[in-house]
Amino acid sequence: MKLRVELDLTPQELTELTQNHQVLWQNLQMQFWSQVSQQMMKMSPLGGFYPMPGQNNDERGGPRE
């Protein structure tokens, strides 16, 4: 499986974010997991719910066999 992720940041956004690497990392994680979950839902026969990191992984979290 090949997974392609594109990050859409302007040069100014990149400059602002890199001044605070914690914010940059959180933003990259959000964009990454948002795209991963969207692609997973397209591929999943169940169209399952994939929670973002840091959210409660309750009974809705991910497909269960």
N, C-alpha and C positions, 0 to 999 in steps of 0.2 A: 504494500500500500504506500502510495506517495502522497504526502500531505504538504500542500503549498500554503504558506502564510505570508500575507503582505501587510506591512505596517504603513499607515497613511499619516505621516507626520510632516509638517512644514519645517523648513530650516529653523524658523524662529521657535516653533514648539520644541524641536529637538534641543536647541540651545537652552531654553528654559528648563526643560526636563532634566538635562544632563547636569544642571547645577544642583539638582537634588536627585541622586541616584536611586533613592528609595521610591520617589514618585515615578521615576522612569521605569523602574522594575515593576511596580504595581500596574502602571499603564500598559506596559508590554504584556504582562500576564493577562490583564483584562482583555486586550485585543486578541491575544493568542487563544485563550480559552473560549472567547466568544466565537471566533472563527472555527475552532476545533468542534465545538458543540454544534454549530450550524452544519458543518460538513458531516458530522456523525449522524445528525438527524436525517440528512438527505440519504445517507447510505443505510441507516438502520431500518430493517423491515418493520420494527415496532415504532419508529419515530420517537424513540425514548427521550426522556428528560435527563440532560447531563448537567449537574449543578456546577456552579463556578467554585473554584477553590475558596475556602473560608466560609462558605455558606453552610448551613446545617444540612448534613447529608441524612435526611430523614427517609421515610419510606418511598418518597418520590424519586430518590437518587438512583439514576441509572437503571437499565433493564436488569431484571433478576430472573434467573432460570429456575 
